[in-house]
């Protein structure tokens, strides 16, 4: 029951953050908005940990891994995604980000020796196909491949950083460290890294006091980061990074649903077909059917 709740919470929260991110775009530099978001989230997280006496002590080695996690999950990936949208549409970025399901399965196999099951692979393929169908009309509008390449590369780099951050969270949880503590330190280090990058690039730190911007900032910092990342990384610890990453396929569907209500997005028959494929993949991944593990077994006992 808790697993289902964490999954739904992650999908709903991250599916709605795209609207909030869009509301932040404008006069404030992207780097500044990201820093404000994660600084506020880190303050809230550390305050809650202190209030409820839940902050776990961590070793210097754990701090190093938190630094790496902060770079991957709370700095480089977001920086890459925001830069990518300057070259390609957000729809294409969403399609590329959905590759996190495949990357998590492969990285989990590479780093921890856990081969992906047939169920996860089949569900991931259906999900990626569904997302591609959902955004196919938009993808057809992207004609100049040489213009697209920098955006595709940035989005792919951001997605891979996200996947590596997932693996680092698996490492933390294997060491008995819970996501609230490691997330808080990860946000702290992520902000520090991006702040250094921003100062080197001469980013101007301004802020908008409009209600829309402040509301979006608060939503992204607290539900979008404090709650969303904690729920997602708890999910990683419970069901593994390959299954948990399927949330990255589902939340663009939620984003499109929100867009249909507030931005006039039209659900065409092609888009509905894509949605059905995504839902089918979701059912396969989380069904209780026991499908064989991916890979070939040795045939040494075939003659018995």
C-alpha positions as CSV (number, residue, x, y, z in Angstrom):
1,X,0.0,0.0,0.0
2,X,2.8,2.4,0.9
3,X,4.6,1.6,-2.4
4,X,1.4,2.5,-4.4
5,X,1.0,5.7,-2.4
6,X,4.6,6.8,-3.0
7,X,4.3,6.0,-6.7
8,X,1.1,8.0,-7.2
9,X,2.5,10.8,-5.1
10,X,5.6,11.0,-7.3
11,X,3.7,10.9,-10.5
12,X,1.1,13.5,-9.5
13,X,3.7,16.0,-8.0
14,X,6.3,15.7,-10.7
15,X,3.5,15.7,-13.4
16,X,2.4,19.1,-12.2
17,X,5.8,20.7,-11.7
18,X,6.2,21.4,-15.4
19,X,3.5,24.1,-15.2
20,X,5.3,25.7,-12.2
21,X,8.6,25.6,-14.1
22,X,7.0,27.3,-17.0
23,X,5.6,30.0,-14.8
24,X,9.1,30.8,-13.5
25,X,10.6,31.4,-16.9
26,X,11.0,35.1,-17.7
27,X,13.1,37.9,-16.2
28,X,14.9,35.8,-13.6
29,X,17.9,33.8,-14.8
30,X,17.4,30.0,-15.0
31,X,20.4,29.3,-12.8
32,X,19.1,31.7,-10.1
33,X,15.6,30.1,-10.1
34,X,17.2,26.6,-9.7
35,X,19.4,27.9,-6.8
36,X,16.4,29.6,-5.1
37,X,14.4,26.4,-5.4
38,X,16.9,24.0,-3.9
39,X,18.2,26.5,-1.3
40,X,14.6,26.8,0.0
41,X,14.1,23.1,-0.2
42,X,17.4,22.4,1.7
43,X,16.4,24.8,4.5
44,X,13.0,23.2,4.9
45,X,14.5,19.7,4.8
46,X,17.2,20.4,7.4
47,X,14.7,22.2,9.6
48,X,12.3,19.3,9.5
49,X,15.1,16.8,10.2
50,X,16.2,18.9,13.2
51,X,12.7,19.4,14.5
52,X,11.8,15.7,14.5
53,X,15.4,14.6,15.4
54,X,15.6,12.5,12.3
55,X,18.9,13.7,10.8
56,X,21.3,10.7,10.6
57,X,25.1,11.1,11.2
58,X,27.1,10.5,8.0
59,X,30.8,9.8,7.5
60,X,33.2,11.8,5.3
61,X,32.8,9.1,2.7
62,X,29.0,9.5,2.8
63,X,29.5,13.2,2.4
64,X,31.5,12.6,-0.8
65,X,28.7,10.4,-2.2
66,X,26.1,13.1,-1.2
67,X,28.2,15.6,-3.1
68,X,28.1,13.4,-6.1
69,X,24.4,12.8,-5.7
70,X,23.8,16.6,-5.3
71,X,25.7,17.2,-8.5
72,X,23.7,14.6,-10.4
73,X,20.2,15.1,-9.0
74,X,20.1,18.8,-7.9
75,X,22.4,20.6,-10.2
76,X,23.8,19.2,-13.5
77,X,20.6,17.4,-14.6
78,X,18.4,20.5,-14.1
79,X,21.0,22.7,-15.7
80,X,21.1,20.5,-18.7
81,X,17.3,20.2,-19.0
82,X,16.8,24.0,-18.9
83,X,19.6,24.6,-21.4
84,X,18.1,21.8,-23.7
85,X,14.8,23.7,-23.9
86,X,16.7,26.5,-25.6
87,X,17.3,24.1,-28.6
88,X,14.4,21.8,-28.6
89,X,10.8,21.7,-27.4
90,X,9.9,20.6,-23.9
91,X,8.0,17.7,-25.4
92,X,11.1,16.3,-27.0
93,X,13.0,16.8,-23.7
94,X,10.2,14.8,-22.0
95,X,10.6,12.0,-24.5
96,X,14.4,11.8,-23.9
97,X,13.9,12.0,-20.1
98,X,11.7,8.9,-20.3
99,X,14.8,7.0,-21.2
100,X,15.5,7.0,-17.5
101,X,13.6,3.8,-17.3
102,X,16.1,2.0,-19.6
103,X,19.1,3.8,-18.1
104,X,18.1,2.8,-14.6
105,X,17.7,-0.8,-15.5
106,X,21.1,-0.9,-17.2
107,X,22.9,1.1,-14.5
108,X,21.3,-1.1,-11.8
109,X,22.6,-4.1,-13.7
110,X,26.1,-2.6,-14.2
111,X,26.6,-1.2,-10.7
112,X,24.7,-3.7,-8.5
113,X,24.5,-6.8,-10.7
114,X,20.6,-6.8,-10.8
115,X,19.5,-7.9,-14.2
116,X,16.2,-6.3,-15.4
117,X,13.2,-8.6,-15.6
118,X,11.3,-9.2,-18.8
119,X,8.3,-7.5,-17.2
120,X,10.3,-4.3,-16.6
121,X,11.8,-4.3,-20.1
122,X,8.5,-5.0,-21.8
123,X,6.8,-2.3,-19.8
124,X,9.6,0.2,-20.4
125,X,9.4,-0.4,-24.2
126,X,5.7,0.1,-24.2
127,X,6.0,3.2,-22.1
128,X,8.7,4.8,-24.3
129,X,6.7,3.9,-27.4
130,X,3.6,5.5,-25.9
131,X,5.4,8.7,-25.0
132,X,6.9,8.9,-28.5
133,X,3.4,8.5,-30.0
134,X,2.1,11.2,-27.6
135,X,4.7,13.7,-28.9
136,X,4.9,12.5,-32.5
137,X,3.2,15.5,-34.0
138,X,5.6,17.8,-32.1
139,X,8.6,15.7,-33.1
140,X,7.6,16.0,-36.8
141,X,7.9,19.8,-36.5
142,X,11.6,19.5,-35.6
143,X,13.2,19.4,-39.0
144,X,16.8,20.7,-38.7
145,X,18.8,17.8,-37.1
146,X,21.9,19.9,-36.7
147,X,19.9,22.4,-34.6
148,X,18.4,19.6,-32.6
149,X,21.7,17.8,-31.8
150,X,22.9,20.1,-29.0
151,X,19.5,20.0,-27.3
152,X,19.3,16.2,-27.6
153,X,22.8,15.8,-26.2
154,X,22.0,18.1,-23.2
155,X,18.7,16.3,-22.5
156,X,20.4,12.9,-22.7
157,X,23.2,14.1,-20.4
158,X,20.7,15.4,-17.9
159,X,18.8,12.1,-18.0
160,X,22.0,10.1,-17.5
161,X,22.9,12.3,-14.5
162,X,19.4,11.7,-13.1
163,X,20.0,7.9,-13.4
164,X,23.4,8.1,-11.7
165,X,21.7,10.0,-8.9
166,X,19.3,7.1,-8.5
167,X,22.2,4.7,-8.2
168,X,23.8,6.9,-5.6
169,X,20.6,6.8,-3.6
170,X,20.6,3.0,-3.9
171,X,24.1,3.0,-2.4
172,X,23.0,5.3,0.4
173,X,20.0,3.1,1.3
174,X,22.2,0.0,1.2
175,X,24.3,1.7,3.9
176,X,21.3,2.4,6.0
177,X,21.0,6.1,5.2
178,X,17.5,7.3,4.5
179,X,16.5,9.7,1.6
180,X,15.6,12.7,3.9
181,X,19.1,13.0,5.3
182,X,21.0,12.3,2.0
183,X,18.6,14.5,0.0
184,X,19.1,17.5,2.4
185,X,22.9,17.2,2.0
186,X,22.6,16.6,-1.7
187,X,20.6,19.7,-2.2
188,X,23.1,21.7,-0.1
189,X,26.0,20.5,-2.3
190,X,24.0,20.8,-5.5
191,X,23.3,24.5,-4.7
192,X,27.0,25.1,-3.9
193,X,28.1,23.6,-7.2
194,X,25.6,25.6,-9.3
195,X,26.4,28.8,-7.3
196,X,30.0,28.4,-8.3
197,X,29.1,27.8,-11.9
198,X,26.8,30.8,-11.9
199,X,29.3,33.2,-10.4
200,X,31.9,32.1,-13.0
201,X,29.4,32.8,-15.7
202,X,28.4,36.1,-14.3
203,X,24.8,35.2,-13.7
204,X,22.7,38.1,-12.3
205,X,20.8,37.1,-9.1
206,X,17.5,39.0,-9.3
207,X,14.1,37.8,-8.1
208,X,10.5,38.5,-9.1
209,X,8.1,39.3,-6.3
210,X,5.0,38.6,-8.5
211,X,2.6,36.2,-6.9
212,X,2.9,33.8,-9.9
213,X,6.7,33.5,-9.5
214,X,6.7,33.2,-5.7
215,X,3.9,30.7,-5.8
216,X,5.7,28.6,-8.4
217,X,8.9,28.8,-6.4
218,X,7.2,27.6,-3.2
219,X,5.5,24.7,-5.1
220,X,8.7,23.6,-6.8
221,X,10.7,23.8,-3.5
222,X,8.3,22.1,-1.1
223,X,6.0,19.6,-2.9
224,X,8.1,19.4,-6.0
225,X,11.5,18.8,-4.2
226,X,11.1,18.1,-0.5
227,X,8.1,15.8,-0.9
228,X,8.6,14.6,-4.5
229,X,12.3,13.6,-4.4
230,X,11.9,12.0,-0.9
231,X,8.9,9.9,-2.1
232,X,10.7,9.0,-5.4
233,X,13.9,7.9,-3.7
234,X,12.0,6.0,-1.0
235,X,10.3,4.2,-4.0
236,X,13.8,3.5,-5.5
237,X,14.7,1.8,-2.2
238,X,11.5,-0.3,-2.1
239,X,11.0,-1.5,-5.6
240,X,14.4,-0.8,-7.3
241,X,15.5,2.0,-9.6
242,X,14.3,0.3,-12.8
243,X,10.6,0.0,-11.7
244,X,10.6,3.4,-9.9
245,X,11.9,5.2,-13.0
246,X,8.7,4.4,-14.8
247,X,7.3,7.4,-13.0
248,X,9.3,9.4,-15.5
249,X,7.2,8.0,-18.2
250,X,3.9,8.6,-16.4
251,X,4.4,12.2,-15.3
252,X,4.5,13.7,-18.9
253,X,1.0,12.2,-19.3
254,X,-0.1,14.0,-16.1
255,X,1.5,17.2,-17.5
256,X,-0.5,16.9,-20.7
257,X,-3.7,16.3,-18.8
258,X,-3.0,19.5,-16.8
259,X,-2.2,21.3,-20.1
260,X,-5.5,20.2,-21.6
261,X,-7.3,21.9,-18.7
262,X,-5.3,25.2,-18.6
263,X,-3.5,25.5,-21.9
264,X,-6.0,24.1,-24.4
265,X,-4.0,20.9,-25.3
266,X,-6.2,18.8,-27.6
267,X,-6.3,15.0,-27.1
268,X,-6.1,13.6,-30.7
269,X,-6.8,9.9,-31.4
270,X,-3.0,9.5,-31.8
271,X,-2.4,11.0,-28.4
272,X,-5.0,8.7,-26.8
273,X,-3.3,5.7,-28.4
274,X,-0.1,6.8,-26.8
275,X,-1.7,7.2,-23.4
276,X,-3.1,3.7,-23.7
277,X,0.3,2.3,-24.5
278,X,1.8,4.1,-21.4
279,X,-0.9,2.7,-19.2
280,X,-0.4,-0.8,-20.6
281,X,3.3,-0.5,-19.8
282,X,2.5,0.6,-16.3
283,X,0.2,-2.4,-15.8
284,X,2.8,-4.8,-17.0
285,X,5.6,-3.4,-14.7
286,X,3.5,-3.4,-11.6
287,X,1.4,-6.6,-12.2
288,X,2.1,-9.6,-10.1
289,X,2.6,-11.9,-13.0
290,X,5.9,-13.6,-12.6
291,X,7.7,-13.3,-15.9
292,X,11.2,-14.8,-16.4
293,X,14.3,-12.7,-15.7
294,X,16.0,-11.1,-18.7
295,X,19.0,-13.1,-20.0
296,X,19.8,-16.6,-21.0
297,X,20.2,-19.4,-18.5
298,X,22.9,-21.9,-18.9
299,X,21.8,-25.1,-20.5
300,X,24.0,-27.4,-18.5
301,X,21.0,-29.2,-17.1
302,X,19.1,-29.4,-20.4
303,X,19.7,-33.1,-20.8
304,X,18.3,-34.0,-17.3
